[in-house]
Amino acid sequence: MIKWQGKLENMIAKKPAGWFAKKMYSNPSGHYRAFRLTLDKLKLKADDIFLEIGCGGGVLLNMALEIVKQAKAIDHSYDMVQIAKQKNQKALSDCRVEIIQGNAESLPWNDNTFTAATAANMFFFIEKPMTVLKEFYRVLKPGGRLVITSTEDSILPKLLFVLWFHSMHLYKNSVMESMLKQAGFQTVEVKNMGMFCQLSYAEK
């Protein structure tokens, strides 16, 4: 049972793969609210250089590319990278976006590269949160903005995600705020947005 749960968790959530995951993340309806909250908070402008880690099927990336001229994205799932590229084929052809398979704990971009960055509905699967937050800080330019949407640490999400809650890492608002400040961010705001959504905002 545990082995089956782990395999299902990886294929659907932690490292999506296969036809079902491709179909689900091509149009992740359950994530659209978090995507809108992310964009509302980032207030993207055309001259922003946008970064998304854990880009999944590339839907939020596609929404951002309606505003920004340049963006980059990374995901550790080969299948997600492929459908993200399909979703953003025009931007790829125009050399406006780079989408790669890789690890959020070691981003392949130079210091002070991006002006806006995000991780939407995936941070709870990060095994080394401080490493990833420090990577975000490193690649953001001074004044760069970061938005992370995650699941708030409360009893109801634990019941809803019971199949893979054992491997989810949820943080109280105060803990998330402390981690962002420890990573180097100066302006930090963490709050619950309803429907179990936690939104973290930080500026370098």
C-alpha positions as CSV (number, residue, x, y, z in Angstrom):
1,M,0.0,0.0,0.0
2,I,2.7,2.5,1.0
3,K,4.7,1.7,-2.2
4,W,1.6,2.2,-4.3
5,Q,0.9,5.5,-2.6
6,G,4.5,6.7,-3.2
7,K,4.4,5.8,-6.9
8,L,1.0,7.6,-7.3
9,E,2.3,10.6,-5.4
10,N,5.3,10.9,-7.6
11,M,3.4,10.5,-10.9
12,I,0.6,12.9,-10.0
13,A,2.1,15.5,-7.7
14,K,5.8,15.4,-6.8
15,K,7.3,14.6,-10.2
16,P,4.4,14.3,-12.7
17,A,4.8,11.8,-15.5
18,G,2.7,9.9,-17.9
19,W,-0.4,10.6,-20.0
20,F,-2.7,11.3,-17.0
21,A,-0.2,13.9,-15.5
22,K,0.2,15.5,-18.9
23,K,-3.5,15.9,-19.4
24,M,-4.0,17.2,-15.8
25,Y,-1.2,19.8,-15.9
26,S,-2.0,20.9,-19.4
27,N,-5.0,22.6,-17.8
28,P,-4.6,22.5,-14.0
29,S,-8.0,24.1,-13.1
30,G,-7.4,23.7,-9.4
31,H,-4.3,25.9,-9.6
32,Y,-5.8,28.9,-11.5
33,R,-6.7,30.8,-8.4
34,A,-3.1,30.5,-7.1
35,F,-1.9,31.6,-10.6
36,R,-4.1,34.7,-10.5
37,L,-3.0,35.6,-6.9
38,T,0.6,35.2,-8.0
39,L,0.3,37.6,-10.9
40,D,-1.8,40.1,-8.9
41,K,0.9,40.3,-6.3
42,L,3.9,40.4,-8.6
43,K,2.4,43.2,-10.7
44,L,4.5,42.2,-13.7
45,K,5.6,44.8,-16.3
46,A,6.8,44.3,-19.9
47,D,10.5,44.8,-18.9
48,D,10.4,42.3,-16.1
49,I,12.6,39.2,-16.5
50,F,10.5,36.4,-15.0
51,L,11.5,33.1,-13.4
52,E,9.3,30.2,-12.5
53,I,10.5,27.1,-10.7
54,G,8.3,24.0,-10.8
55,C,6.6,25.3,-14.0
56,G,4.5,22.1,-14.5
57,G,2.6,22.3,-17.8
58,G,3.6,25.9,-18.4
59,V,0.2,27.6,-17.8
60,L,1.3,30.2,-15.3
61,L,4.4,30.8,-17.5
62,N,2.2,31.4,-20.5
63,M,0.1,33.9,-18.5
64,A,3.2,35.7,-17.5
65,L,4.5,35.8,-21.1
66,E,1.4,37.8,-22.0
67,I,3.0,40.6,-20.1
68,V,6.8,40.1,-19.9
69,K,9.1,40.0,-22.9
70,Q,11.6,37.5,-21.3
71,A,11.2,34.5,-19.0
72,K,12.8,31.3,-17.9
73,A,11.4,28.2,-16.2
74,I,12.6,25.0,-14.7
75,D,11.0,21.7,-13.7
76,H,12.5,18.4,-12.6
77,S,9.9,16.4,-14.6
78,Y,10.8,15.6,-18.2
79,D,7.2,15.3,-19.2
80,M,6.2,18.6,-17.6
81,V,9.1,20.4,-19.5
82,Q,7.8,18.9,-22.7
83,I,4.2,20.1,-22.3
84,A,5.4,23.5,-21.0
85,K,7.4,23.9,-24.2
86,Q,4.3,22.9,-26.3
87,K,2.2,25.4,-24.3
88,N,4.7,28.2,-25.0
89,Q,5.9,27.2,-28.4
90,K,5.4,30.7,-29.9
91,A,7.5,32.3,-27.2
92,L,10.2,29.6,-27.6
93,S,10.3,30.3,-31.4
94,D,10.7,34.0,-30.7
95,C,13.5,33.3,-28.2
96,R,11.5,34.9,-25.4
97,V,11.6,32.0,-23.0
98,E,13.9,29.2,-21.9
99,I,12.3,26.1,-20.3
100,I,14.7,23.4,-18.9
101,Q,14.7,20.3,-16.8
102,G,16.7,20.8,-13.7
103,N,16.9,21.1,-9.9
104,A,15.6,24.1,-8.0
105,E,18.3,23.6,-5.4
106,S,21.0,24.5,-8.0
107,L,19.6,27.0,-10.5
108,P,21.6,27.3,-13.7
109,W,21.5,31.0,-14.0
110,N,23.8,33.8,-12.9
111,D,23.4,36.0,-9.8
112,N,21.2,39.1,-10.2
113,T,19.4,37.8,-13.4
114,F,15.7,38.1,-12.7
115,T,13.4,40.9,-11.5
116,A,10.4,38.7,-10.6
117,A,10.2,35.0,-9.6
118,T,7.7,32.5,-8.4
119,A,7.0,28.9,-7.2
120,A,3.3,28.1,-7.5
121,N,1.7,25.2,-5.6
122,M,4.9,23.2,-5.4
123,F,7.0,24.5,-2.5
124,F,5.5,22.0,-0.1
125,F,7.4,19.2,-2.0
126,I,10.8,21.0,-1.6
127,E,13.1,18.9,0.6
128,K,15.6,21.7,1.3
129,P,13.6,24.9,1.5
130,M,16.4,27.1,2.7
131,T,18.6,26.0,-0.2
132,V,15.9,26.9,-2.7
133,L,15.1,30.3,-1.0
134,K,18.7,31.2,-1.1
135,E,18.8,30.3,-4.8
136,F,15.9,32.5,-5.4
137,Y,17.6,35.3,-3.6
138,R,20.9,34.8,-5.5
139,V,19.3,34.9,-9.0
140,L,17.1,37.9,-8.2
141,K,18.3,41.4,-8.9
142,P,18.2,43.9,-6.0
143,G,14.6,45.0,-5.7
144,G,13.4,41.7,-7.3
145,R,10.1,40.3,-6.2
146,L,9.3,36.8,-5.2
147,V,5.9,35.1,-4.7
148,I,5.4,31.6,-3.4
149,T,2.0,30.1,-3.2
150,S,1.6,27.0,-1.0
151,T,-0.8,25.3,1.3
152,E,-1.4,26.7,4.7
153,D,-0.4,24.6,7.7
154,S,-3.9,23.6,9.1
155,I,-5.9,20.5,9.8
156,L,-8.2,20.6,6.7
157,P,-5.4,20.4,4.1
158,K,-3.9,17.5,6.0
159,L,-7.2,15.7,5.6
160,L,-7.7,16.6,2.0
161,F,-4.2,15.5,1.0
162,V,-4.1,12.5,3.2
163,L,-2.6,10.2,0.4
164,W,0.6,12.2,0.3
165,F,0.5,14.5,3.3
166,H,3.4,12.5,4.9
167,S,5.8,14.0,2.3
168,M,4.3,17.5,2.2
169,H,6.2,20.3,4.1
170,L,3.7,22.9,5.3
171,Y,4.9,26.0,7.3
172,K,3.2,28.3,9.7
173,N,3.2,31.9,8.4
174,S,5.7,32.9,11.0
175,V,8.0,30.1,10.1
176,M,7.8,30.9,6.4
177,E,8.5,34.6,7.1
178,S,11.5,33.7,9.2
179,M,12.9,31.4,6.5
180,L,12.6,34.2,3.8
181,K,14.4,36.7,6.1
182,Q,17.1,34.1,6.9
183,A,17.6,33.7,3.1
184,G,18.3,37.4,2.9
185,F,15.0,39.0,1.8
186,Q,14.2,42.3,3.4
187,T,10.6,43.0,2.7
188,V,8.6,39.9,3.7
189,E,4.8,39.3,3.9
190,V,3.2,36.0,4.5
191,K,-0.6,35.5,4.8
192,N,-3.4,33.1,4.2
193,M,-5.6,33.9,1.3
194,G,-8.5,31.5,2.0
195,M,-9.2,28.1,0.5
196,F,-6.1,26.8,2.3
197,C,-3.8,29.0,0.1
198,Q,-0.7,30.6,1.8
199,L,0.9,33.4,-0.2
200,S,4.4,34.6,0.6
201,Y,5.8,37.8,-0.9
202,A,9.4,39.0,-0.5
203,E,11.7,41.6,-2.0
204,K,15.5,41.4,-2.3
